[in-house]
Amino acid sequence: MNYGKIEDISLYSKELQEEMQLLIHLPHNYSPLYKYSVLIASDGKDYFQFGRIGRVVDELLHEEKIENVIVVGVPYKSVKERRQMYHPDSERHEAYMRFLAHELVPYIDQNYPTYQIGAGRALIGDSLAATISLLTALKYPNIFGKALLHSPYVNENVLSSVEAANDPSLFSIYHVIGTGETEVNTQLDGIQDFLTPNRSLKDLIKRKGFLYFYEEFEGDHTWKHWQPDVRRAIELVYGH
């Protein structure tokens, strides 16, 4: 089978006041004559390297199991900057969400043949990148129709944002967490229990009435467990 290609692009963000790297995976069947859904991955380089997301998309397209999709990875520059942009209590997370909605989406829509509707766009992330994906979809539900979450960090800020959602019918959520994620060593915030707050998030999302997939896997807070799940997540969200 043929594999697609990854374009490495730099986009200046006025919101963040810096150049942002984009890794854009165009599948092997890419043509300006077709329309494509868009999947935006925070922790973008990790999703390509550890999650093998480009290869997964190519294989599922080759097997005719999913619709056409372009993956846009947004890498982070450092662990410190990652926290500043993704953490719900950080000083730059609002600016990063505006970058995704108001700068990245228009750039992709201008340069690639996309559907240009919320239902055609999804956000994916792991850990803090999952948190910011969920918060961005909650803030801009008309721009992003789906959020795919691998073991998000959840605190009161996140729960109150979900609680405040006015129209849960606007987007769907895919959410997995590991039963072993009770003592996660976050690099900047010490040891934390991810599982208990994720179960609270699950209960809240169900009560609010979102279109929702939730599962707990046996394992910890690592790519060893997220990587095999990438395939199912994409097949479930983009399957015919």
URKATA-V241468 format. One line per field, one symbol per residue. psi: psi as a letter, one per 20 degrees, with the letter a starting at -180 (. if undefined). burial: 1 if it has 16 or more other ideal C-beta (glycine too) atoms within 10 Angstrom, else 0. Layout:
psi: ???
burial: ???
This chain:
psi: qqqaqppoqpppohgilrppppoooprhjppiirqqrpopoqlghhhgghilhgggggghghjkirrppppopnqqhrhghgghhhpijrijhghhghgggiggghgghhiqnrhkqgijpqpqrqchhhghgghghhhmiihpiqpooolqppahgghhgghiphniihrqppoqqqijlhmpnqhijapqohgghhhggghggghhkqppppqpqoaamrihhhghhgggghhghjq.
burial: 000100000000101100010111111001000001111111110111111111011111100001111111111100000111111101011011111110111011000101100101111111111111111111111011111111111100011001001001011111111101100101000001011011001101100101001101101111101110111011001100
